[in-house]
Amino acid sequence: MRTADVVVIGGGVNGASTAFHLTTLGVRDVLLLERRHLAAGATGKSGALVRMHYTNDVESRLALESLKVFRDFGAIVGGECGFEPVGFVQLVGPEYRDALRRNVARQQALGIDTREASLDDVRRLLPGVDLAGVGAAAWEPGSGFADPNATTYAFAEAARRGGATIQTRCEAVRVVVEGGRVTGVETTAGRVATRAVVIAAGAWAPSLLAPLGLDYGLSPFRIQVAIFRWPAGFAQRHPAVIDATRMSWFRPEGAAATLIGVELGAAHADPEKFDEGVDAAYVARCREALTARLPQFADAPMRGGWAGMIMMSPDGRPIIDRLPAAEGLWAMLGDSGTSFKTAPAIGRCLAEWITAGAPSTADLHPFRASRFVEDPPWVDVDHYGGEGLTVSR
Ligand SMILES: Cc1cc2nc3c(=O)[nH]c(=O)nc-3n(C[C@H](O)[C@H](O)[C@H](O)COP(=O)(O)OP(=O)(O)OC[C@H]3O[C@@H](n4cnc5c(N)ncnc54)[C@H](O)[C@@H]3O)c2cc1C
């Protein structure tokens, strides 16, 4: 029977990051299992915004630790992650001005390069912008976006160089638990004996969790993006933007286009069978949201789009934890459509936990699985529109 020190299930950015970080911490016999190909899940479809602006410190901290990796990816990981520091603008309605100020102050205290931007500043950053309904803004000059596929490939390749085996086209069918601890993983290519498993299976995780008696109320969502070629006369490599007033976000795509997403998408979608293309009605909503801010895009040619499958947790934050169902079981679950930018730190934390008994890069306690049965629920005091409403890319 094949053996491995650690089996990581899922070849998305979080699984690949975890495998890489395990090898950097001295675990040589890491096996990464991916049932299709690398980045086959949410990662391959990600908008991949890399911004620090959250309405809570713990996600901001994960994002900041991850930014350090994106910025210096070649030296830390090797290869390319396609990080483009075009800057990031957060827009909120006037009723959230004070909340934004408090969030910016907290982020500055964490060491994040961010500041409140006046509406005139935003007009300079986004020439031609219409700021109707916007009351305040934050600016992060060093943030931007990355290439989610390149990032994942590079993490996996670096893990392989560090001794890991990357096995694609191989599905983990069941985590084997005996006597209260993990003893192996059954796969479509036979059984692997191991004492440590990380489930990073994205929207497909429930089939591995259910046999262990685990149900965290996770819900798969199909979410989409659309791409518009820049209209004639528009040539700004503009910053990445989250527009909380219109539930939208956008960033440059390629040399002369803008990629935009609006709202959360369709809940309870089927991850085994969903349309990966973009819906015509969704394209129309994207054009409307983009044109509301950048009126030039009324004449922008539509150039495509796609849909991907994320997994929402009940409070819209990921679960990153050692699961109580068995000794030797860790998981990154419920990515909630916001866990690309934090994947370098998430993988690092999980690797630290497995090798050293606790994560040291960041405090993962807020992401514990048990929080859903505890009081009070996780609601950020300084949110921009209530639970489940803030666009979370
Ligand atoms: C349209 C869109 C836009 C987004 N925009 C952003 C953004 O701007 N910024 C941001 O931070 N995040 C964004 N996200 C979210 C982000 O992409 C995800 O949170 C992140 O990629 C999740 O990575 P993951 O590795 O946890 O899961 P996934 O990428 O879903 O990977 C899970 C992998 O596990 C594999 N798998 C599943 N079950 C098994 C099994 N039993 N055996 C073997 N393999 C298995 C799957 O095939 C898949 O490849 C976006 C997502 C989408 C879809």
PDBQT file of the ligand as one rigid body, heavy atoms in Angstrom, charges set to zero:
ROOT
HETATM    1  C1  LIG A 401     -15.880  33.874 -10.241  1.00  0.00    +0.000 C 
HETATM    2  C2  LIG A 401     -15.050  33.872  -8.988  1.00  0.00    +0.000 A 
HETATM    3  C3  LIG A 401     -14.407  35.031  -8.575  1.00  0.00    +0.000 A 
HETATM    4  C4  LIG A 401     -13.633  35.034  -7.406  1.00  0.00    +0.000 A 
HETATM    5  N1  LIG A 401     -12.945  36.149  -7.074  1.00  0.00    +0.000 NA
HETATM    6  C5  LIG A 401     -12.115  36.135  -6.000  1.00  0.00    +0.000 A 
HETATM    7  C6  LIG A 401     -11.297  37.253  -5.710  1.00  0.00    +0.000 A 
HETATM    8  O1  LIG A 401     -11.330  38.241  -6.426  1.00  0.00    +0.000 OA
HETATM    9  N2  LIG A 401     -10.453  37.170  -4.638  1.00  0.00    +0.000 N 
HETATM   10  C7  LIG A 401     -10.416  36.080  -3.822  1.00  0.00    +0.000 A 
HETATM   11  O2  LIG A 401      -9.661  36.085  -2.838  1.00  0.00    +0.000 OA
HETATM   12  N3  LIG A 401     -11.198  35.004  -4.073  1.00  0.00    +0.000 NA
HETATM   13  C8  LIG A 401     -12.023  35.005  -5.144  1.00  0.00    +0.000 A 
HETATM   14  N4  LIG A 401     -12.785  33.920  -5.438  1.00  0.00    +0.000 N 
HETATM   15  C9  LIG A 401     -12.773  32.804  -4.496  1.00  0.00    +0.000 C 
HETATM   16  C10 LIG A 401     -11.524  31.965  -4.649  1.00  0.00    +0.000 C 
HETATM   17  O3  LIG A 401     -11.295  31.677  -5.990  1.00  0.00    +0.000 OA
HETATM   18  C11 LIG A 401     -11.707  30.693  -3.839  1.00  0.00    +0.000 C 
HETATM   19  O4  LIG A 401     -12.015  31.044  -2.505  1.00  0.00    +0.000 OA
HETATM   20  C12 LIG A 401     -10.455  29.834  -3.831  1.00  0.00    +0.000 C 
HETATM   21  O5  LIG A 401      -9.967  29.660  -5.134  1.00  0.00    +0.000 OA
HETATM   22  C13 LIG A 401     -10.770  28.493  -3.198  1.00  0.00    +0.000 C 
HETATM   23  O6  LIG A 401      -9.653  27.642  -3.371  1.00  0.00    +0.000 OA
HETATM   24  P1  LIG A 401      -9.676  26.183  -2.784  1.00  0.00    +0.000 P 
HETATM   25  O7  LIG A 401      -8.353  25.590  -3.110  1.00  0.00    +0.000 OA
HETATM   26  O8  LIG A 401     -10.074  26.232  -1.350  1.00  0.00    +0.000 OA
HETATM   27  O9  LIG A 401     -10.875  25.443  -3.533  1.00  0.00    +0.000 OA
HETATM   28  P2  LIG A 401     -11.045  25.052  -5.079  1.00  0.00    +0.000 P 
HETATM   29  O10 LIG A 401     -10.311  25.963  -5.967  1.00  0.00    +0.000 OA
HETATM   30  O11 LIG A 401     -12.495  24.871  -5.329  1.00  0.00    +0.000 OA
HETATM   31  O12 LIG A 401     -10.302  23.664  -5.181  1.00  0.00    +0.000 OA
HETATM   32  C14 LIG A 401     -10.837  22.457  -4.700  1.00  0.00    +0.000 C 
HETATM   33  C15 LIG A 401     -10.229  21.361  -5.560  1.00  0.00    +0.000 C 
HETATM   34  O13 LIG A 401     -10.488  20.101  -4.958  1.00  0.00    +0.000 OA
HETATM   35  C16 LIG A 401     -10.734  19.158  -5.961  1.00  0.00    +0.000 C 
HETATM   36  N5  LIG A 401     -11.470  18.067  -5.322  1.00  0.00    +0.000 N 
HETATM   37  C17 LIG A 401     -12.710  18.133  -4.807  1.00  0.00    +0.000 A 
HETATM   38  N6  LIG A 401     -13.055  16.959  -4.247  1.00  0.00    +0.000 NA
HETATM   39  C18 LIG A 401     -11.997  16.141  -4.412  1.00  0.00    +0.000 A 
HETATM   40  C19 LIG A 401     -11.752  14.789  -4.043  1.00  0.00    +0.000 A 
HETATM   41  N7  LIG A 401     -12.654  14.075  -3.373  1.00  0.00    +0.000 N 
HETATM   42  N8  LIG A 401     -10.548  14.245  -4.379  1.00  0.00    +0.000 NA
HETATM   43  C20 LIG A 401      -9.621  14.975  -5.048  1.00  0.00    +0.000 A 
HETATM   44  N9  LIG A 401      -9.815  16.255  -5.421  1.00  0.00    +0.000 NA
HETATM   45  C21 LIG A 401     -10.977  16.836  -5.098  1.00  0.00    +0.000 A 
HETATM   46  C22 LIG A 401     -11.536  19.940  -6.993  1.00  0.00    +0.000 C 
HETATM   47  O14 LIG A 401     -11.498  19.330  -8.260  1.00  0.00    +0.000 OA
HETATM   48  C23 LIG A 401     -10.833  21.290  -6.957  1.00  0.00    +0.000 C 
HETATM   49  O15 LIG A 401      -9.793  21.373  -7.912  1.00  0.00    +0.000 OA
HETATM   50  C24 LIG A 401     -13.541  33.859  -6.605  1.00  0.00    +0.000 A 
HETATM   51  C25 LIG A 401     -14.176  32.695  -7.016  1.00  0.00    +0.000 A 
HETATM   52  C26 LIG A 401     -14.925  32.683  -8.203  1.00  0.00    +0.000 A 
HETATM   53  C27 LIG A 401     -15.567  31.399  -8.657  1.00  0.00    +0.000 C 
ENDROOT
TORSDOF 0
